[in-house]
């Protein structure tokens, strides 16, 4: 009969190997690359690691289930700051309106 020999207790003075730190997720903001309407689903996907298609399906399902999907999407469009723009990138009229509304929110700093 064989029994496993327990490992000796680790010396408290020796450092234990630790896992490398996981990188922090990108900040929660609207996406400028993965966007269909306002970049909300792409921004949520980048921040939370859930595919943007699943977010889009969720918003459509909420819309058909009672209409709150559109309201939640529009609120997030206004509340989430836009992603930094590249040089020469054009801003659409709806994005300008969302940025103006975002600037009116208390606690939002310009250029955030």
N, C-alpha and C positions, 0 to 999 in steps of 0.2 A: 504494500500500500504506500503510495507516494503522497506526501503532503507538501503544499507550497510553503516555502520559507518566506516569512514576511520580510519586507525590505526594512533595513534599519531606519530609524527616524532621522529626518534631515537635521543637520546642524543648524540651529537658529542663526548662526553668524554668517552662513554662506548665502549669497543672494540666489534666489530661485529664478529660473528663466521665466520670463513673462511673454505673453502674446503681444505681437506688435499692435500699437494702437490703431483702431479703425479710423479711416479718414472721416472727417465731419461731412455731413451731407451739404450740398450747396444751399444757400439761403433760399427761403421761400419767396419766390417772385415769379411774375409771368415770364414765359419763355419767348424768346425772339426767334428761335429756330424751329421748335416743334409746336407750331400753331396752326389752327384752322380758322378760328374766329379771333379770340383775344389772347391766346397763349396760356390760359388758365390751366387747362388739362396738362399741357406740357410742363408747366412749372410745378404742378403737384406731382407729376410723374418723376421729375428730376429730384425733387426734395424727398419724396417718400419711397422711391424705388418701385413704384407700381406703374405698369405700362400705361401710357397716355390713352391707348384705345379703351382700356378698362374704365378709366375716368370718364371718357366720352360716353361709353355705353351706360354708365351709372347716371350721368346727367340726363341723358335721353330717357332712361327708365323713370327717373324722378319726375321728368316733365310729363310723361304719359300717365304716371301714377297719381297725379294731382296737380301738376303744374308748378311745383316748387323748384324743379330743376333749373328752369330759366331764371327764377329769382335768385337762387343760390349762385348760379354762374355769374349773373350780373353783379351781385354783391362782391364776389371774389375778384371780378374784373376791376372794380373800383378800389377794393381794399388792398389788393396785392400790388406792390410797386413793380414797375416794368423792369425788364432786364436791361443791362447797359447796351446801348446801341453802338454799332460800328460807325466809323467815319463815313459820312455821306448817306447813311441809311434814312430813308424817308419815314415820316410819322404820319399815319393815317388820321382822318378826322375823328374817328371813334376813339383812337388811342389818345389823341389830344384831349378829348372830353374826359376820358377816364383819368388822365393825369391831372387835369384841373380839379376834378372831384376829389382825387386822392390828396391833393395839396390842401384842400379845405378841411381835411380830417385833423382833429387835434392830435398832436404828437408826431405828425409826419413832417420830416425835415425835407427841404428841397434837395433834390439830387440823390435821394435814398434809393 
